[in-house]
Amino acid sequence: SSDSLDIFPPGSHVGAEMSDRTTKKVIVGILVMLIGIPLLQPDEVAYRNKLAMTTVFENRMLLMDGIDNNEVENWEFAESLFVESTDCIDIAYSGFNDGLVKETIVPEGRSRIQELRIDAMEVITVSDASFTYSMTSVFDITGRVREEAILAILLTSFVIFLLGLGMVSFTKDVHNLVIVPIEHMIQLVREISENPLGKDLSLRAVDNNKQKDDGMETTLLIRTISKIAGLMRVGFGEAGADIIGKNLNITHGADAMNLLGTGRKIHSIFGFCDVRQFTDTTECLQEEVMLFVNRIAHILHSIVVQCDGAANKNIGDAFLLTWKVNTSTDPQQITSCADHNYAADKALFSFVKTMIEMSKHEDFLCNFSPRALAELYERMPGYKCRIGCGLHFGWAIEGAIGSSKKIDASYISPHVNMSESLEGATKDYGVPILMSEPFYNLLSSEAAAGCRKVDAIKKREDDIVTTNLYTYDVDLSIDFAHEEGKKKETKKKKEKARNKKRPMIGPAPAQRKTQFSLVDDHGAENQRKTFLQRGNNNENISDGLGQLPRIKISNNFPDVWNSDEDILQVTAHFTDEMRAIFSDGMDAYIAGDYDEAKLFFYQVLDETDGNDGPAQCMLAKLTRVTH
């Protein structure tokens, strides 16, 4: 019944395996004992001696009817044979009145009764039915006693060895099936508590050796702990590392969870990203919006992690990223990029590279159903996935926010809000990236060379001191997908030419891809194309997101700004001369010479065919000020 199932849970695989191994070893042990013990038992010498005595005694009894020479010879022969074939040292006859000897002299060289201990002698008496006549013999059993002692020692040693072997065998099974997995679990928990964000756990190799499912609950527990560690690492992030470590600490951790408490002050670079036109995109994609957001997150997080950053919050259409700066260093005393390991360069490079990779992988980001694609491009013709980014450096309080029912490991600080405000202002300035002055001051000279100051603002109206805003000039109108397509086409042509030179062996691999184009009501072909069917290559298929792109970046900072081909390509549109002209305009604007500032900004617009967002923003601001 169901009640009995609740009372008696199903047996574990570990218990079944232990029982099976124990049963087999007990059976083998019993068989070995049944074979070995008889081999270590002494011979029954006493029975042989008594049988020989009986023969002598019967021959002597025959003489009671009358002495016959032949019978006397038979008796003497039997007696001498008995003495020679045994260890007899004395023979005595009782009740015989035949005139023959009543005691037999044993051969010289044998032990005497006076020389032997009691336990080294054996006395056997043979008599008739009425006990009138009897024959008593004394045997020297020293050799047999010695043999029995040796065999007893061997038997005891054999039993001890067998029991010890069984104990070692049973202990080995317990050690392999129970103790070792428990030690692995403890070690795994200890490593997680010491380094909650670490991925290179020592037990990864142990788990890799158990790729086949052995069905053991201990193996399942080890894998479950590893998965829980991964879930905590992903769920809590860098901000929750201390929470995980404190609550999993085996040595000093309390029995109850301590999730809430005081935070700790840290200094970090905060990056805030927002997906453009997300509301309209959500209405078009409906359920598939999750695929859209997670594909963006895959590209963004992959690059951020490679640049030593950490993802903190995923807020639907927005992402909060952090790059912690060593708290032992006073932010006011930072004099070189080495003091913070080029954290600012890595943060800026992460966002620029993310925008480039999103442009390269438009087919991956927008791989949706025909219905979703049709509605998306009908509402926003020529749609391209874009993000806006804000970067700021400052302090924050790191800790758990919430209650015992639900917590989020995050940061509380006006500096976090500042990064979000900077991202929101990117739409006003017409740029994809906006940076604060504290962040800009951390950049290397190589990275700062591609930046320009786009405004000087006051945090509050009554402030006297202004803070500068900067952007990194990138041109995202470049059709990276087309460039990648040309590279692939060239590669295919070269491969095709090589294949023509050598005969084809076997059928060609089925790697066909079916494309489809959307056509609007007027019959004009929509420019957006997507792959609805992909080839049989399942490489990097994960979580239903499709074929995940492999993104590998260089960490050669700060030289990467002058060596990365993509960076050089997106920054080529805005030259140093144009940047100097805009800087002159900003100087004139700050000095209050608005007319001269307008001339410089108009010049920048002329150089960029009217497409420079900061120049347009400053001209609009000057127009409001002058009117």
N, C-alpha and C positions, 0 to 999 in steps of 0.2 A: 504494500500500500504506500501511498504518498507520505503518510506519517512515519512509517518505518524508514523510508528513504531520508527523511529529515533527521531522524535519530542516528542512523548509520550512514554516514556519507560514503560515497564510492571510494574504494581503495586507491591509493596513489600508485603511480608507476614506480616510484622509488621504493616503496614498500614491497610491491610485487617483485621487483628485480632483486631486492635484498633477500626475500623469502626464497626465490628461485635459486639464487646462488648458494644460499645457506643449505637448502635441501640437497643440492647436488654435492656439496662438499661434505656434508654429514654422511651421505650414502657412500661416497668414496672412502671416507675415513673408516667407516665400519667395515667395509670390504677389506681394506688394508689390515685392520686389526685382526679380522677373522683369518687372514692368510698368515700374518706375521707371528701372532701369539703362539700357535701350535709349534712353530719352528723353534721357539725358544723354551719349550717345555722339556724337562729331563726324562730319560728313558725309565721305564718301570723295571729296575733291576731286582727289586725285592721279589717279584713274582717269579723271575727266572731262578733265583737262588732257592726258593721254596720248592719249585718243581724238581730241581736237581736233588735236594734233600729228600724229597718223597721217594725218589728212585732208590737212593741208598738205603733209606729206612725200610722199604718193602723188601729189598734183597736181604737185609738183616733179619726181618721177620720170618723169612723162609727157612732160616736156620733153626727156628724154634721147634720144628718138627723132627729135627735130627740133623746132625752136622754131616754134610756131604762135601767132599773136597771141591767138587765143581761149583757148588753153591757158595762155598767160602771164597773161592777164587773170583766168582762173579761179584760177590759183595766187596771184596778188597779192590777189585778193578773199578767198580762203581764209585767206591769211596775215594780212591786215588784220583780218578777222573774228576770227581766233584771238587776235591781240594785243589787240583791243578787249574781247573777252569773257573774258580771263584776266588774271592779274596778272604776265604775262610781262615781264621786264625786259631780256632779251637772247636773241637767236637766232643760232646759228652753224650753217652747212652745211659738210659735209666730203665730199670726193671728187667733187664736181660740177665739170665743166669746160665748162659750157654758157654761160659768159660772163655769167651773171647774178650779182647780188650774193650774197656769201657770209655777210654779216652784216646784220641788219635793225636799223634804228634804231627804238627804242621811243618812244612819245609822251612829250612833256615832262611833268614833274611826278611821274614815277615814281621810285622809289628806284634808286640805282645800286648796282652790286655791291660797290663799295668801302665803301658806307655800311652794309651789312647784316652781321649776324653769320652765322656758318656755319649755325647752327640756325634762322635766319630765312629761309634760301634752300633751294630744292628744284631739283635738276638732273635733267632727264629727257632721255634720248637715245633716238631712234627710228632704226633702220637697216634695210637690206635683209637678205636671208638670208645674203649673203656678207660682210656688214659692210663693203662697199666704200663705200657711200654712207650717210651718217648726218645726222641733224638733232638738234642739242642746244639745249635751251631752259632758261633759268634763270627761276625764278618767285619772286616775293616772297610768302612765306607768313607774314608777320608777323601779319596778322589771324587767319589760321587757328591759328597757334601761341598767340596770345592767347586765342582762343575755346576751344581745347583745354585751356589752362590753367584758364580759368574753369570749363569743364565738369568738369575733373578735381577742382577744388576743390568744386564742387557735388556731384559724385558721392561724394567722400570725406565731405563733410558729411552727405549723405543716408544713407550707410552708418553713419556714427557715430550719427546721430540714430535710425536704425532699431535699431541695436544697443543704444543707450541706452534707447530706449523698451521694447525687449524685456527689458533688464535690470531696469528699473523695474517692468515688469509682472510678471516672474518674482519679483522681490523682494517686491512687494505680495502675491502669492499666498502666498509663504513667511511673510510677516509676518502675514497674516490667518489662515492655516491652522495655523501652528506657533508663531511668536514671540509673538503676542498671547495665545493660550491659555496658553503657558508663563508669560508675565508675570502673567497672571491667577492662575495656580496659585501662583506665588511670593508674590504679594500676598495671596492668600487664606491661605496658610500663615503669612505674617508677621502678619496680623491675628489669626489664631487663637492664635498664640504670644503676642502682646501682650495679647489679651483673650480667653482661652479660653471665657468664659461669655457673650461678646457674641453677640447674634443679628442685629444690624443690620449685616451685612457689606456692604462696598461693592460686591461682585460679585453681590449679590442681583439688582440691576437688570440686570446683564449676563446672568445666567441667565434672568431673566424674558423677555428679548428673544429667547431661544432655546427658547421653550416647545415649538415643533415639533421633533421629533427629526430632526436633520440627519444622524445616523449617524456623526458624526465622533468618533474616539477621544478627541480633546482635549476636546470638549464633555462626553463621558462622564466623563473624568477630573476635570473641574471639578465636575461634579455629584457625583461620588463623594467628592471631598475635602469638599464641603459636607455630604454625608450623614455622612461619618466624623466631621466636626467636631460635627455634631448628636448622633451616637451618643456621642462622648466627653463632650460637655456633659451628656447625660442620664446616661451611665454613671458618670462620675467625680464629677459634681456640683461644688458650690462648693469642697469640700475637696480636689478634685483639680486645681484651676485651676493651681496652681504646677507640678504634675507635668507637665501638658500644655504649659504655657508653656516650661519649661526644655528639654523634649525636642524641641520643635518650633522652638526658636530657631535661625534660619538663620545668624545672624552668629556667635553665641557657643556654639551647641549642639555637643556632642560627637557623633562618628559613632555611638557605641553609646548605647543607651538607659540612662538613669540613673533608675530608678524608685524605688529604695530609698535611704534615707539618713536623716539627721536631720530631724525635724519642726520645726515652728515653733509658738510659743505664741501663742494667740489668746484673746480674751475674747468670749463669745457667750452668747446665750440658747438653751437647749436645750429643745425641746418633744418629748415622747414621747406617741404615740397608740397605743391598743390597741383592737381591735375586740372588742366584747362577744360572749360565747357563740360564739366562733369555732370551737372544736372540734366542737360539735354542728352548726354550720352547714356545716362542711367535710364531715362524714359524710353530710349530707343532699344537698348540692349536687354532691359528687364532682367531675367534670371542670369543671363550671360555676363552681366556687369561684374560678377565675381571673378570670372575668368580674366576680364579686362584689367581689373585692379591687381590681381595676383600676378599677372604677367609683367605689369609695370614694376611691382614690388620685386619680382625675381631679378630683373635687370638692375634696378636701383640697389637692392641689398647686396647682390653679388659684387658690385663694384665698390660699395661702401666698406664691406668687410675686408676686401682685398687692400683697401686703403686704410686699414687699422681703425675704422669707425665702427659704430654699433647702431643698430636700429632700435628705437625706443617705443614709438607709438605708430600704429597704423589706424588712421582715423578716416576710414572710407576713402575720400578723395585726397587725403593729405598724409604725409609721413614726417615724423620727427626723427632726426638722426643726430648722433653726438660723437664728438672726438674729445675725450678727456685729456686735459693737460696736467702734467705732474703737479699734484697739490703741494709738494715740498718746495716748489718754485714760486716765489712771489711774482704775480703777473706784472707788477710794476717794474720788476728787475729783469724781465726777459730782454736780452740784448741780441740774440741770434736765433735763427730757426732751429739750430741744433738743441736749444734749450727745451723745445717742445717736439723735437723729431719731425719737423715739417708738417705738423698737424694741420695748419691752415692751408698749405699747398695741397695736402691730400684731400681735405674737405672740398675745396674749390674744384680740384681735378675730378673728384667723384661726381659732382653735379654736372660739370661740362661733359665728361665722358658718358654719363647716363643719357643726356640729351642726344649725343651723337649715336649711341647704341640704339636708342629708341627710334631714331630716324632710319637707321640701318635695318631694323627688324620690324618695320611697319606691318609686314605680312604676318609676323608672329603675334603682334599685339592685337591686330584686327582680324583674326581668324575666327569669324563667327558664322552663325547660320545664315542662309540667304535672306530670311525674313528680317533678321536683325541688321544685316548689312544694308538691305534695301531701305529700311526706315532710317538708318543712321545717315546714309549719303543723300537721302531725299531731304532730310532736315538740314544737314550741314554738308553741302557739296564740296568735294575736295578736302574732306576732313583729314587732318593729321593730328596724331596724338602728341600733345605738348605739355610741359610742366613749367611752373614758375618756382623759383628757389630764393630763399632768404638765408643769409649767413651772418651770425653774430657770435661774439666771444664775451663771456662773463661768468659770474658765479651762479650757483644754484644749490638748492637743498635736495639731496638725493634720498629717497626713502619710499616707504609703502604708503599709498593713499587709499583709504576706504575703511572697511570694517572687517570683522572676522568672517563675514559672509562672502565678501568679495574685495580683493585688493588689486591695485595696479602699481607696479614699481615704476616710478617716474620722477620728474624734477619739478620743483616749484620755485619760480623766480621770475622777476620782470624781464630778465634777459631771455628766457624762453619765449615769453610773449613778444619780445622785440624781434626775434627771428621770424615769428609768424606775421608781425606787422610789416616787416621788410618784404616778405613774399607777397603780401597783399598789395604793396606799393609797386610791385613790378609791372602790374597792369597800367598804372598811371604813367610810369616812365617808359613803357614800351620796351622793356628788356626782360630776358628770361632769368637773370640773376641780379640780385641786389645785395650789397654787403655793407656792414657798418664799419665805422672807422676803427674801433678796437680790433675787429677781425682783420681789416686791411693792414694794420700795423704788424701783424704776425706773418704776413706773406713774405716770401723770398723776393729778391729783386727780379728774378726771372719771371715769377708769376705776376708781380706788380706791374711789369712792363706791358702786360696786356690789359690792365685795368685803367679805368678813368673815373674821375670824380664827376658825378652827375648832379649833385645838389649839396647844399649845406643847410641843415635844418636845426630847429630848436625843439627839444623834447616837449617843452611846455612854453606857452606864449610869454611867460614872465622870465624865461631863462635868458641869461646874457650870453653864455657860451653856446656855440653851435657845434654840431657834430656832422661830419661829412658822410655822404653816401657814395658808394662806388659800384660799378658794374664791370663785368668781364665781357668784352665784346666778342660775341660769337654769331656766326651767320648760320642759322638752322634751315635756311631755304635750300641748301645744297641737297640734291637728290642722291643721298647715299645709297638708296636701294638700287637706283639706276647704275651708279658706279660699281656696286657689288655685282649687279647683273652682268655688266660688261666684263668684269674680271672672271666671273664664272663662265661666260660665253667663250672668252679667250682660252680659258683652261680646257673647256670641252673640245674646242677646235684642235688644240694641241694634242689632247688625248685621242681624238678621232684620227688625227694624222698619224700618231704612233700606232694605233690599232690597224691602220691600212697597211703598214709595213710588215706586220706579222699576222699569220693566219689566226682566226678566231677558233678557240678550242671550246666546244660546248656551247650551250645557249647563253645569250646575253642576259644579265641580271634584270629582273623586272623592277625597274626603278621609275616607272612612269608616274608623272604628276599631271593631274587634270586641273586646268585653270578655268575660271569662269568670270565673265564680265557682266556688270550691271548696266542696264540700258534704261534711261529715263523715258518719260511719256513722249518726248519729242523725238525719240529714236537716237539721241546722241549718246555715244558710249561713255559711260562713267569712267573716269580715270583710275578709280580704285579697283584693283584686282586682288583676288585672294585665292589661295590654294584650298580647295575643298577636299581634295583627296591627295594624300601624300603617299610616298613610296613605302616599301616594306621595311625601311630603315627605322627601327624603333629606338635608336640611340637617344639617350637623354629624355625619354618619355617619363614624365613624372606628374602624379597628382591630377591627371586629366587636363593639364595646361597645354598639351601639345608638345611639339619638338622644341625642347628648351635650348636656346642658343648658348654656346660656350663663349664666355667672355673672359679673356685673360688680359690683364693690364700690366704695365710696367710700374715698378715702385722706385725707379731711378730718379729720385727727387734731388735737386730741382731741375736736372738736365732734361727731364721728360717734357718740359714746356717747349723746348727747342728741338726735340727729336721725334715726338709723336706725330705721325703723318696726319691723323685726323685733327689734332689740335692746330697744326699749321694750316690745314685747309679751311677750318671754320673761322680762323682769326685773320686770314689774308685780306678780307674785304675792308677792314678798318686799319689804315696805316698809322704809323707814328706821327706823320705830319697832320693827319686829320685829328688825331688825339691831342696834339699840341694846340691846334686851332680851337678845339672845344675847351681846352684848359684855359686858354686866353679869354674865351667867352665867360667861363665860370668866374675867373678873377675879376672881370669887369662887372659881372652881376653882383658878386659879393661886395665890391667897392661902391656899388650904387650907380654905376655908369650903364644904365639899362640900354640906351641907344647903341652903344658900342658892343654891348653883349649881344644884342639882336643881330648885328652884322656878322659876328663870328658864328652864331648859331645858324644863320641863313647860309653861310658859307659851307658849314658842315652838311646841311641838307642838300645843297647843290652837289657836293662831292658824293653823296650817297643816294642820289636820285629821289630825295625826299623821303627816304625810308628809315632815317635815324630817329628812334623813339625818344631818347633823352633830349635831342635838339627840339623836337616837336613839343615835348613836355615843358621845356624851359621857355620856349616862345609863347606857349599858351599861358604860362605863369606870368611872364613879362607883360603880356597883353592885359591880363587882369589887374596887374599892379599899376600899369600906366593909365588905365581907365578907371 
